[in-house]
């Protein structure tokens, strides 16, 4: 009688021939990734030699050693914010996996392999590299060179290479790496599209059929992005990469090539067709890359690659975000405007822009004056309000759209205002400023944090937390770093943690994933409050979002759970045992064994399941006792446990429980449970008993007999092939189509 929580259990590895690769234990792999991510963060936060680094590195090291007992090496692939093992994705919704994947991806790592013999110092060195600014990595020669210089022989990485492939009509082929500027503009565009459509770059030598990708034009790609069929964050990252490369190459060569202009033209067309929200994000990226080079002698060529209306929108967006628009950039744009107004017709035809004979849009001097004069009417009067004023002053009979009062009122609500204020303050704090200004902005930011918590703005709260933590490491002066660290203290305040847990509980149904990600980032201080919350729900396992969050905390959650196993509420102790069974390890067994004497049967059975999960030898005699119980519920659950954890030691006990003489129809149900358990174990010693059941024919309940036989043949997948050859031949002669299909499927397996 399995509860819903049992569905979470990962399948345990069954014996395979020695020449095949042994599969990794899912739980062990999960623990290893979690501890790798925790130790990475600690290395980035604390100074060398700190006790927190030592503890977390040791935990990660021990888990990797356990993995090396199964395999000589472990490889994690990276597809944007997702981890892969072989061809399988790890849980794409798990915030810890996403965090670790992003830390690898931002350094340009497509795959990382941990090799047996790895030492603790190598692990620390690798995490130091992951914590280094990406621009510093690039300045040092790239991630591959930095890894080589770091003397980390037992960690091998494969770098993302944007220049590592191009597309042909039939298949993707690879060529020697070259700089982005040296490839054709169409090649860059195709690489950009294929990177998004295929979900990531392929490894060298592993091409794929992508001939249709080359035919995707900017309008089609914009539609896919607008419909959320392509990851917009990946598109932004790739766009940022391409624009950055163009800026860098242009600074070196003093001019944009025609091929680069073609690439920018495609990207500009893409942005034109994006939804308003996505368009804002792309414009923000473009401004961020262009603005720092406004004073350079090549800035005119760079801005010349953008249509006038896009430059206007880019500046409007920067103004809306509160970014500083420098006088240098303003002057440059005015200069460009004058140059374009005086240009002869058709001058820009080679760039694909309309000539003066067409309706070409240019930035007029008047437009420039209005755009940058913050005291002008346009700055303070929105288009909708302007329309309303015109409506009031219009002649009788004029028709205007009604002002959207309800929509405008929404922008005045507290949660919306808090969100906008928080975003604006974060944007200001990213800019270069003196310590006094930074402290003032950080005080204002900290002041809105409690209100953001009340309204469930977990995504912004996580951004604030991560930004302050990053500033505490990366800001150029000690005073700025200290100010960021002081502001960060609010997230470790006991009252704040209590409020954060309450807010997570309140918003769990609609914003549970975001809330869980925020609490996980804040750290283990939230665990006691979450376990108090865990006690409220009496259903087996409680709420899944809360259960999963506690599991992701790993050892800190386990340590707090052990303290609560003496609680007087049986349902709570049962749920705590479920948590230990999923998140614990063999070291948990000592805490579980006393509960085998608990007065509540459900608690005792859950304790038995946990010990079986950890392969504790003392659980075998207890399982035998449960199998022999006169209570059918107990024996049925024991049968399920025997199959779930593939306990071959009780094979004979299970075989002896098979009902050979059927007196009641329910006996067939009992046999089906035993057959399924034997099938999970897959021991050839059970086959003779199965053959007897498969040949049975006389019965008072023909439908139940047929159902039992179908279950039997469908359970043969784990048995050695030769041991069930007779059963497969018998099934091939059956009149039941389901049995025939099951046998043919097994016979087709190599």
HELIX and SHEET records of a PDB file:
HELIX    1   1 UNK A    4  UNK A    8  5                                   5    
HELIX    2   2 UNK A   26  UNK A   45  1                                  20    
HELIX    3   3 UNK A   51  UNK A   68  1                                  18    
HELIX    4   4 UNK A   95  UNK A  105  1                                  11    
HELIX    5   5 UNK A  120  UNK A  130  1                                  11    
HELIX    6   6 UNK A  134  UNK A  139  1                                   6    
HELIX    7   7 UNK A  143  UNK A  149  1                                   7    
HELIX    8   8 UNK A  180  UNK A  182  5                                   3    
HELIX    9   9 UNK A  185  UNK A  197  1                                  13    
HELIX   10  10 UNK A  213  UNK A  215  5                                   3    
HELIX   11  11 UNK A  218  UNK A  226  1                                   9    
HELIX   12  12 UNK A  232  UNK A  253  1                                  22    
HELIX   13  13 UNK A  258  UNK A  272  1                                  15    
HELIX   14  14 UNK A  276  UNK A  291  1                                  16    
HELIX   15  15 UNK A  299  UNK A  304  1                                   6    
HELIX   16  16 UNK A  308  UNK A  320  1                                  13    
HELIX   17  17 UNK A  327  UNK A  341  1                                  15    
HELIX   18  18 UNK A  349  UNK A  351  5                                   3    
HELIX   19  19 UNK A  365  UNK A  372  1                                   8    
HELIX   20  20 UNK A  377  UNK A  380  1                                   4    
HELIX   21  21 UNK A  383  UNK A  393  1                                  11    
HELIX   22  22 UNK A  405  UNK A  410  1                                   6    
HELIX   23  23 UNK A  414  UNK A  430  1                                  17    
HELIX   24  24 UNK A  435  UNK A  454  1                                  20    
HELIX   25  25 UNK A  458  UNK A  474  1                                  17    
HELIX   26  26 UNK A  478  UNK A  488  1                                  11    
HELIX   27  27 UNK A  489  UNK A  492  5                                   4    
HELIX   28  28 UNK A  494  UNK A  506  1                                  13    
HELIX   29  29 UNK A  508  UNK A  522  1                                  15    
HELIX   30  30 UNK A  524  UNK A  526  5                                   3    
HELIX   31  31 UNK A  527  UNK A  534  1                                   8    
HELIX   32  32 UNK A  544  UNK A  552  1                                   9    
HELIX   33  33 UNK A  555  UNK A  563  1                                   9    
HELIX   34  34 UNK A  570  UNK A  583  1                                  14    
HELIX   35  35 UNK A  586  UNK A  588  5                                   3    
HELIX   36  36 UNK A  589  UNK A  592  1                                   4    
HELIX   37  37 UNK A  593  UNK A  597  5                                   5    
HELIX   38  38 UNK A  601  UNK A  613  1                                  13    
HELIX   39  39 UNK A  619  UNK A  627  1                                   9    
HELIX   40  40 UNK A  632  UNK A  644  1                                  13    
HELIX   41  41 UNK A  648  UNK A  650  5                                   3    
HELIX   42  42 UNK A  651  UNK A  656  1                                   6    
HELIX   43  43 UNK A  666  UNK A  681  1                                  16    
HELIX   44  44 UNK A  684  UNK A  686  5                                   3    
HELIX   45  45 UNK A  687  UNK A  695  1                                   9    
HELIX   46  46 UNK A  702  UNK A  714  1                                  13    
HELIX   47  47 UNK A  716  UNK A  718  5                                   3    
HELIX   48  48 UNK A  721  UNK A  724  5                                   4    
HELIX   49  49 UNK A  725  UNK A  732  1                                   8    
HELIX   50  50 UNK A  737  UNK A  748  1                                  12    
SHEET    1   A 5 UNK A  88  UNK A  89  0                                        
SHEET    2   A 5 UNK A  82  UNK A  85 -1                                        
SHEET    3   A 5 UNK A  73  UNK A  79 -1                                        
SHEET    4   A 5 UNK A 109  UNK A 115 -1                                        
SHEET    5   A 5 UNK A 155  UNK A 159 -1                                        
SHEET    1   B 2 UNK A 165  UNK A 167  0                                        
SHEET    2   B 2 UNK A 172  UNK A 174 -1                                        
END                                                                             
